[in-house]
Amino acid sequence: MAFVVPHSRCLNLTLKQVVACSRQLQLCSSRNAGARNAVQKYGWEYLVRQEKSGRPLSPHLNIYKPQLTWMLSGLHRITGCIMAGTLLVGGIAFAITPVDFTTFIEFVRSLNLPTPVTSIFKFIVAFPIVFHSLNGIRFMGFDLAKGTDIKSVYRSGWLTLGVSALIALAIIIDNARNKKAVKY
């Protein structure tokens, strides 16, 4: 039978002592593993039955009805991750390669891509930035407990999507208008 070693005694020990201490802690925790209450036993038996039935242990997204609330929350996270990843990869790429940002832009311009193609790429860049910014402001309002009733949440969600698309389109239209005024 192992004795219980206080966690504070496991600090400042040699490797051999740490291994011995962790084995004693492991023995203590496995010794108490059988001491479960009725709810824990029932839960464990239920999980075992679920696993034997071949059904998934937890539901997947495809069983839920899509809702604007969780879709916008997911889109907010995805746009944030994509922008951060792009900034990280782009920053590292421009730092370790002999190509700088200006040279890269001049290369893209030299491809003479049709305006609809460049406009689509510009929208793909502009929309996540605008959406993430506006939705971030929306979430800050939620943090202040403003507009948290269901009707307001949906109204602000649709407004955020619409205004984001309009601002992204306005950026592209303004850029196309300025491109016609100034020839490169």
N, C-alpha and C positions, 0 to 999 in steps of 0.2 A: 504494500500500500504506500502510495506516494504522499508526501506531506505538501501542504500549500506553501508556496514561496511568494512572499509579497513582491509585487512588480517593482518596487523601488530597489529591492536587493539585486535585480537583474542589471542594474546600471553599473558602469565602471568595472566590468569583469573581463577576464581574458576570454579568448575564443572558446577554449575548452569549458570554461565555467558557463558561458552563455549557452552553449549547446546543452549542457547538463540542466541548466535552468529552464530552457525551452522544452526539454523533454518532460521535466516535472510539471510544467504548466500544461503541457499537452495531456499528460496522464490525468491531471486534475480535471480538465475540461471534458475529457472522454468519460471519466468516471461519473460526472454529473449529467452526461448526455441522456441517460435513460430516465432521469427525473423530469418528466414532462407532465403538464396538466392535461385534462381531458380535451380541451380545445386544441392544444398543440398536437395531441395524438390523432384527433379527428382530421385536422388539417393535413397532417403527414399522410394518413391513410387515403385521404381524398386525392392528394397529388400522385400517390402511387397508382391509384385506380385510373386517374386521367392519363398517366404515362402508359399504362398497359392498354388503354383503349385506342391509342394511336392519335388521339386528338391533340391539338396544340395546348400547351399549358397556359398561354395567355392569348387574348384576342389580338388580331392583327388589324391594321388600318382599313383593310378592304371590307370589314364587316360594319364599319361605322358610316353613317350618312355624312357626306362632306358638309362642313359648316364653315361659314365665312370666318368665324372667330379663330378656329385652330388652323385654318388654311393661311390666314394672314400672319398669325404667329409663326408658323413654319416658314412662310416666305420671308418674313423679317429675319429669322435666323439664317436661312439659306443665303439671302443677299448679303448679309453681314459676313458670313464665312467666305463667300466667293470674292467679295471685295478685299477682305483681309488677305486671302490667299493670293489673289492677283497682285496686290501691292507687294507682298512678300516675295513671290516668285519673280515679278518684274523688277523689283529693287535689286534682288540678288543677281538676276541676269544682267541688268545694266551695270552692276558693279564689277562683275567678273569677266564680262566680254568687252571687246574693244568698241562695241556699238553703244552709242548713247541714245537718249530718247529722241533728240532732234533728228539724228540720222535715221532712226527707225521710222519716224513720221514721214520724212522725205522719201524713204523707200516705199512706204505705203502709197504716197501720192504719185510716185513714179509708175505705179501699176496701172494708173488711169482706170480705176474701177468705175463702173456706171454709178450714177447718183443714187438710184434705188438701193444698190448693194451697200454703199457707204452709209446711206441713211438708216438702213436696217442695223448695221453694226453700231452706229451712233446711238440708236434707240436702245440697243442691248447694253450699252455702257451707261447711258443717261438714266434709264428707268430705275435700275437697282439703286443708284445713288439717291435719286429723288425719293423713291418709295421708302428706302431705309431711313432717310432723314425725317420725312413726314410721319411715318409710322412710329419712329422713335419719340417724336413729340407727342403723338397720340398715347403711347405707352406711359410717358411721363405724366400725362393727364390722369391716366388710370392710377398711377402711384399716388397722386394727390386726391384720389377718390372722386374724380370729376368724370361724369359721363359713363358710369359703370353699370347703369341699368341696361337690359338687353336691347331695348329699342335704340338707345344712344350708341351702344357698342356697334350695332349693325350699321347705323347711319354714319358713324364716323369711319367705319371700315370701308364702306362703299365710297364715301367722300375721299378717303385717303387714296384708294385705288384710282378713282377718276381723276383727281387733281394730279396725281403722280404721272398718269399717262398724258394728261394735257400739258404739263410742264415739260415732260420729256419731248413731246411733239413740238412744243414751242421752241425748245432749244435747237431741235433739228431744222425747223423751218427758218429760224433766225440764222443759223449757220449756213444753210443753203442760200439764203438771200445775201448774206455777206460774201459768200464765195463768188456769186455772180458779179458783185460790185468790185471785188478785188481779184484780179487774175494772178495766179502764182507763176 
